[in-house]
């Protein structure tokens, strides 16, 4: 699950817009909105492009794209 508030923070703090990010990902703005709002999933390639654009380290990537859920699910398995 995407941490939409944190992703929106990174978009804004990098003086970016959702239009620019959608263009980078080669998707429509409405598709990006659905992905940010957890109605659709980001592809691995899209997540990697976002991480590269905003220079995420591993912890930031996990925090944005897993919302902590990835680590919790792995621990409970």
C-alpha positions as CSV (number, residue, x, y, z in Angstrom):
1,X,0.0,0.0,0.0
2,X,1.4,3.4,-1.0
3,X,1.8,6.0,1.7
4,X,0.0,8.7,-0.3
5,X,0.7,11.5,2.1
6,X,4.4,10.8,2.0
7,X,4.5,10.5,-1.7
8,X,2.6,13.7,-2.2
9,X,5.1,15.3,0.2
10,X,8.1,14.2,-2.0
11,X,6.3,15.4,-5.1
12,X,5.7,18.8,-3.6
13,X,9.1,19.2,-1.9
14,X,10.8,18.5,-5.2
15,X,8.8,21.3,-6.9
16,X,7.1,18.7,-9.0
17,X,3.5,18.2,-10.1
18,X,1.4,15.2,-10.6
19,X,1.3,16.1,-14.3
20,X,5.1,16.0,-14.5
21,X,5.3,12.7,-12.6
22,X,2.6,11.2,-14.8
23,X,4.5,12.3,-17.9
24,X,7.7,10.7,-16.5
25,X,5.8,7.4,-16.0
26,X,4.1,7.6,-19.4
27,X,0.6,7.3,-17.8
28,X,-2.3,9.7,-17.6
29,X,-2.8,12.0,-14.6
30,X,-6.0,10.0,-13.7
31,X,-4.0,6.7,-13.7
32,X,-1.4,8.3,-11.4
33,X,-4.1,9.6,-9.1
34,X,-5.6,6.1,-8.9
35,X,-2.2,4.7,-8.0
36,X,-1.4,7.3,-5.4
37,X,-4.8,6.7,-3.8
38,X,-4.3,2.9,-3.7
39,X,-7.0,2.1,-6.2
40,X,-4.5,0.6,-8.6
41,X,-0.9,-0.7,-8.1
42,X,2.3,0.9,-9.2
43,X,4.4,-1.4,-11.4
44,X,7.9,-2.1,-10.2
45,X,9.2,-0.1,-13.1
46,X,7.1,2.9,-12.1
47,X,8.1,2.7,-8.5
48,X,11.8,2.5,-9.6
49,X,11.4,5.6,-11.7
50,X,9.8,7.5,-8.8
51,X,12.6,6.4,-6.5
52,X,15.2,7.4,-9.0
53,X,13.6,10.8,-9.6
54,X,13.3,11.6,-5.9
55,X,16.6,9.8,-4.9
56,X,15.0,7.5,-2.4
57,X,17.2,5.4,-0.2
58,X,16.0,1.9,0.7
59,X,14.2,3.1,3.8
60,X,12.4,5.8,2.0
61,X,11.4,3.4,-0.8
62,X,9.9,1.0,1.7
63,X,8.2,3.8,3.7
64,X,6.5,5.2,0.5
65,X,5.7,2.1,-1.4
66,X,5.0,-0.4,1.4
67,X,3.8,2.0,4.1
68,X,5.5,-0.4,6.5
69,X,3.2,-3.2,5.4
70,X,6.0,-5.0,3.5
71,X,8.1,-5.5,6.6
72,X,5.1,-6.4,8.8
73,X,3.9,-9.0,6.3
74,X,7.4,-10.6,6.1
75,X,7.7,-10.8,9.9
76,X,4.4,-12.5,10.3
77,X,5.1,-15.1,7.6
